[in-house]
Amino acid sequence: MHHKELIITIKERRDVMQVTQETLAELSGVGLRTLKQFESGKGNPTLMTLQKLADVLGMEVCLKLKNITSAK
């Protein structure tokens, strides 16, 4: 999932659950400023931050790794 899609997904889930940014920050232990920066597209959260948000929102973080081989 790309960064913009991730932001949209988190925002939409928060809206569906009727959770404010302030409440999500408090419940997840993520700083309000960090959350606001992320949702505005200015932040780059760590996997730990994403996991904290996902836990509160009833979501799951899945990491997909691709094997990229370089052309020689």
C-alpha positions as CSV (number, residue, x, y, z in Angstrom):
1,M,0.0,0.0,0.0
2,H,1.3,3.4,-0.9
3,H,1.7,6.2,1.6
4,K,-1.4,8.1,0.4
5,E,-3.5,5.0,0.5
6,L,-2.4,4.3,4.0
7,I,-3.3,7.8,5.1
8,I,-6.8,7.5,3.5
9,T,-7.4,4.1,5.1
10,I,-6.5,5.3,8.6
11,K,-8.6,8.4,8.2
12,E,-11.6,6.5,6.8
13,R,-11.5,4.0,9.6
14,R,-11.2,6.7,12.2
15,D,-14.2,8.5,10.7
16,V,-16.3,5.3,10.5
17,M,-15.5,4.6,14.2
18,Q,-16.3,8.3,15.0
19,V,-12.9,8.7,16.8
20,T,-11.3,12.1,16.8
21,Q,-7.6,12.6,16.3
22,E,-7.3,13.6,19.9
23,T,-9.0,10.4,21.1
24,L,-7.0,8.2,18.8
25,A,-3.7,9.8,19.9
26,E,-4.7,9.3,23.5
27,L,-5.8,5.7,23.2
28,S,-2.9,4.7,21.0
29,G,-0.1,6.5,22.9
30,V,0.9,8.3,19.7
31,G,1.5,12.0,20.0
32,L,-1.3,14.2,18.6
33,R,1.2,16.2,16.6
34,T,2.6,13.0,15.1
35,L,-0.9,11.8,14.1
36,K,-1.8,15.2,12.6
37,Q,1.4,15.3,10.6
38,F,0.8,11.7,9.3
39,E,-2.8,12.4,8.3
40,S,-1.8,15.6,6.5
41,G,0.8,13.7,4.5
42,K,3.7,15.4,6.1
43,G,4.8,12.6,8.5
44,N,6.4,9.3,8.0
45,P,5.3,7.0,10.9
46,T,7.3,4.0,12.1
47,L,5.9,0.5,11.9
48,M,5.5,0.7,15.7
49,T,3.4,3.9,15.3
50,L,1.2,2.3,12.6
51,Q,0.8,-0.8,14.8
52,K,-0.4,1.3,17.7
53,L,-2.9,3.1,15.6
54,A,-4.1,-0.1,14.0
55,D,-4.6,-1.7,17.4
56,V,-7.0,1.0,18.5
57,L,-8.8,1.1,15.1
58,G,-9.2,-2.7,15.0
59,M,-7.0,-3.1,12.0
60,E,-4.0,-5.3,11.1
61,V,-0.7,-4.2,9.8
62,C,0.7,-6.5,7.2
63,L,4.2,-6.1,5.8
64,K,4.9,-7.3,2.3
65,L,8.4,-7.7,1.2
66,K,9.5,-8.2,-2.4
67,N,12.7,-9.7,-3.7
68,I,14.2,-7.2,-6.1
69,T,17.1,-8.4,-8.2
70,S,19.3,-6.0,-9.8
71,A,20.0,-6.3,-13.6
72,K,23.7,-6.8,-14.4
